[in-house]
Amino acid sequence: MPISAIDAISPAFQHTKQQLFQPFKAGQWIKLAFVGLLAGELTTGSCGNFSGNFQPPRHPNHFVGQPFSKIDPVLLVLLVGLLVGLGFLFWIFLLYVNSVMRFTLFDSVIAKNCAIREGWSRRQGPGLRYFLWQIVFAIVMFGGFVILIGIPAAFAFAAGWLTKPKEHLAPLILFGIALFMILMAFLVILSVVHVFTKDFVIPQMAIENVSAFKAWRCLLPMIDMEKGAYVGYVLMKIVMTIAVGIVLGIVTTIIIVLLLIPIGGLGALVVLMGKAAGFGWNLYTITAAVIVGCVVLAAILYVVSLVAVPAIVFFPAYAIYFFASRYPALEALLRPVAPVTPVSPPLVAAPGQPV
């Protein structure tokens, strides 16, 4: 019988407690942090506030212009182009890893055991199909934003509202409010599609070995029959995500600040030593700085992921228990029925023979 979004909380919580603490295994915790980080399950809702109070230096030309003025402009353009190209390739690579790790995380929660190597080799097929879905989803998202922003901007420019904005304040304000509402609705739709794909399409792809598009065709009738249940699921997940995000945000902020103090001190020491040795900003030092910065960022994200392991397990478990009551194949995988052992009938002695 289908359970509600509220009823799915308790079994998901018990599942998380059993997987992580009964008994506690440091190796499993480390693996789940790695898988959860690459699968995109890491919650960082309140960790992005460091830039809010950042003030640029009062003399930016002295800080930035002087070092970069010594670099050949052609080399600088080549460096920027190379970084952009490598960044795009790295994004494609991470997107593929994310697609496979999504299934590895699903298997880890179902089995209550994280096996990265086995999951990576076993889930290449579904991971590739999910990767293609994510590429299409990214194209649709980018195209949607271009259309929703580009067409109104072109209309406003053609009407002369942008060339003389003071003379068209009223239509610009009304137009801006309408555009904002449309963009927010588009973002909500994208978010719901992403969450439902991650929570309800992935199990179908993992169990039935189908594409994301076919899994969505099977999911839509389920949603249509229980609109209220799925709306309740979305609302409950929003509430829990906010609550968990606040707690993790406070904890991870403290951890990041503690980590940045020695890292920042070490970085300042390296810069001073480089200046004393006569090194300046050039193609090689900038590339080295970017690489070191990426390594430091990855290390910080992994530490944050270690803290978020309970959330990394709980939210997939919550989706699994909610959906399993509506998807028999997932229910059978989650709660396998033990085979019934046939009972042999008692031996009956033949007439005239001792028992």
N, C-alpha and C positions, 0 to 999 in steps of 0.2 A: 504494500500500500504506500503511495507517495507520502513523504513527510514534508513538513513545512520548512521554511528557511530557518525558523527559530529552533525547531526540533533537531536540525542537523548540527547544531553547535555542540551539543553534549557528546555525541559519538566522535566528532572530529577532535574535540579536546581530549577525550580518553585515548584516541588513537595517537595523538601527538605525545601524550604523556608516556604511553607504552613504548613508542618507538624511540624516544630520546632519553628516557630516564629509568626504564625498567628492562634491563639495567642501563646505566650510563656508559656509553662507549665513545671515548674521545676520537677514535679513528672515524667512526660514523659521523660524528659532529663535523669534523674537518671536511669530509667528503661532501656532506650535505651543503655546507657553506659554499664550497666550490661549485657544485651543481646548481644550487639556487642562484648564485651570482650570475653564472653563464646562462641560466634559463630565464633570467629576467624576473625572478620572483622576489628580488630584494626590494623592500619597502624603504624609500628614502624621502618620504613626504616632507619631513620637517628639517632636513639636513641641508637645505639650499639657501640658508639665510645669511651666509657669511658675506655675500656680495652686497647686502643691503646698506651697510654702513661704510663701504669702501669709498675712499676719496682719492681721486687721481692726484699725482704729484703736481705741485704748483708750477714746476718748470719742466713740462714733458719733453720739450725740445732738447734740454740738456740731458735728460735721462735716456731718451730713446733715439733722438735724432743724431746725437754725436756718435754713438757706436755704429749705427747703421749707415751713417754717411760715408764711412770708410769702406763699405762693401760695394763691389761692382754692381750697378743696377741690373745688369743682365743676369749675373749670378743670383741676385736676390729674387728676380722674377722666376728663374729656373727653380730656385729652392722652394718658393711658394707653390709653383705648379707641381713640383715633385711631392711636396707634402700633401697637397690636395688630392693628387692621384693615389698616393699611398693610403691616405685617409679613407678614400672611397673603397679601395680594395680591402682595407682592413675592416670596414663596415660590412662589406659583403661576407667576408670570412667570419666575423662575429655573428652575423645573422644566421649563417649556416650552422655554426656551433650552437647558437641559441635554439635553433629548430630541433636539433638532435637531443640536446640536453633537456628540452621540454619533456620529451618522452622518457628520458632517463629519470627525471624527477617523478614523473607519474609512476613508473615502475618501482621506484624507491619507496614511495608512499604506500603503494598497494602491498608490496612485499615486506614493508618495514625493515628494509635493508638496502643500503646504497651500494651498488656495484657499478662503478663508472666505466671500467673497461668493457665489461659484458654489455652494459647498456649502449655504449657507443658503437660497438660492432653489430649489435642486434637491431638497432633502431635506425640504420642508415636509410632504409627505404621510406618509412613514414617521415623521417626527418627531412628528406629531400622534397617530399610532397608538401610538407608544411612550410619549407623554405620557399617554394614556388608560390604558395598562398601568401606568404609575407611580402614577397616582391610585388605581387599584384596589389595587395592591400596598400603598400607604400606608394605605388604609382597612383592608385585611386585617391589616396589621401592628398598627395601632392597636387594632382590634377584638380581635385575639388577646391583646394585652397586657391590655386591659380585662377580658377573660374569665378569663385565667390568673391575674390578680392580684385582680380583684374578687370572683370566686366564692369562692376560699379565704378572703379577708378577711371576706366576709359569713358564711361558715360558722364561722370562728373567733370572730367577734363573737356569732353566735347561740348558740354553745356556751359562751359566757362566758369564753373563754380570754383575750380582750383586756381585759376589765374587771378580771379578777383574774389577771394573768400569773404572779405568783409561785406560785400554786397549781397552775399547769398548765405548768410549765417543760418537762417531758419531752415532752408532745405538741406544744408549740410548737416545740421544737428539731427534732423529727423532721419535723413539718409544714413547717418552714422549709427544712430540707435537701431534702425532696422537691420543694418549690416551686422552690427554686433550680435543681435538676437539670432540672426541666421547662422553666423559663425559658431555661436554657442550651441545651437541645435545640432549643427554638423559635428562639433566636437563630442557632444553627448552620444550621437549615433555611432561615431567611430569608437568611442570608449566602450559602449555596450557590445559592439561587434567584436572588439578585441577580447573583452572579458569572456564572452560566451564562447568564442573560438578556443581560448585557452582552457576554459573550465569544462565545456560540454562537447566540443568538436574533437579535441585531442583524445579523450577516451574512446570515441568511436573509431578514429584513425588507428589507435593503438590496438584495439581488439579486433576490428573487422578488416584492417589493412586497406582502407579506402582513402580517397582524396578528401581534402578539406571541403571542396565544393559539394561532393556527394554527401558528406557528413552534415553539412549545413542543410541540404535538402531533406534529410531525415529529421533534423532538429526543429525546423520551422513548424511542422505539424504539431510537435510536442508543445512548443511554445504557444501555438494557437489554441490548443485545448486547455492550457493552464496559464493564461496570461497573468492572473493575479499572483500565482505562486512564483513565477519568474520575476515579476516586478518586486515582490517581497524579497526575493533573493538578492536582487540588485541593491535595494535599499538597505537590507541588513549588511551586505558586504561593504557598502559605503560607510555605514556607521562603524563597523569593526575595523575597517582600514584606517579611518580617521583616528580611532582610539589607539590602535596599535602604532600608527605613525607618530602620534604625540609621544608615546612612551619611548619608542625606538629613537625618535628625533632627539629627545633629551639625553638619552644614554649615549648615542653615537656622537652627538655634539661634544660631550665631555671627552669622549675617547679621541675624537679627531683633534680637538684643541691640545690634548696631552701629547698626541703624536706630532703635531705640527711644531711644537716648541723645540724638540731636539732636531727635527728635520730642518726647520728654518735656521737654527743655529749652525748646523752643519753646512747648509747651503751658503750662508753668509761667509763662513770660514773658507769654503772652497773658492768663492768669488774673490775674496781678499787675497788668497794665496795665488790665484790666477793673475790678478792685477800685479802683485809683487813679482811674479815670474815673467811679466811682460805680455801675457796673453790678452787679446782683445776679441771683440765680437766679429766673427767671420763665419764662413759657410760651415766649418767644422764644429766650432764651439756652439753655434746655434743649434745644429743638428744634435749634438751631444746633450744640450740642455733640454731639448724637446723629448729625447729618448728617456733621459733621467726623470723628467717630469711625468711621463706616461707610466714609468715603472713605479714611482712613488704613489701616483694616483691609484694604480691597480692594487698596490699593497694596502692602501687605506680602505679601498672598497672591499677588499677581502676581509679585513678586520671588522668592518661594519657588518659584513655578511655573517661572520661568526657570531656576532651578537644577535642577529636576526634569524638564526636557525629555527627557533620555535615557530616564528611566523612563516618561515619558508615551508615548514611541514604542515602547519595548521590550515592555511588557506587552500592548498590543493586537497587536503583531507576533507575540508568542509565542502568543497565543490563535489568531491567524489561521493560523499555520503548523501548529499542532496540529490545528485543525478542518478545514483545507483537505484534509488527507490522508483525511478521512472524508466530505467534502462536495464532490462533483465540481464543482459550480457555482462554489464559491469557489476551488478549485484552478485552474479555467480562467481565472478573473479574476486570480488571483495570478501564474500562469505562462501567459500567452496563447501559443498555438501560432502561430508565424509561417506565413503562407500560403505554400504551395508554388508556386513560379513554374514554369509548364510550360516544358519545354525543347523548342525547335523541332527537328524532325528535320533532318539535313544534306541539303542540296540534291543531288540526283542528276541529272546531265546526261543528256539524251535521247541515244539512239544516233546517232552521227554528228555530235554537237554538242560543241564544246569545253567543258570544265568551267570 
